[in-house]
Amino acid sequence: MAVALTKETFNESVQNGVALVDFWAPWCGPCKMQLPIVEELSTELEGKATIAKINVDEQPELASQFGVMSIPTLILFKDGQPVDKMVGVQSKDALKNKIQGQL
């Protein structure tokens, strides 16, 4: 299951290895389409990469920090640094390929 992050847990969760973070909100239609894909990846890549989500309504500081203007936005981190940013619904294969390219 994807980990729900807050500003308190964010740095610890992305500082080591590869992490995919989904910036979303419960009222966002495209986010509802993206969420099952993110959850599937979290199961498939367990132990290899961190798959996380951030509710932008509850964590506006994090959304602002990473320049998230529209959702869903998915940001791929490697050892705490953003290496890729995708806006809009992404296919499972596209996300998996990007994650595996950083492992």
Secondary structure by P-SEA (a helix, b strand, c coil): cbbbbccccccccccccbbbbbbcccccaaaaaaaaaaaaaaaaacccbbbbcccccccaaaaaaaccccccbbbbbccccccccccccccaaaaaaaaaaac
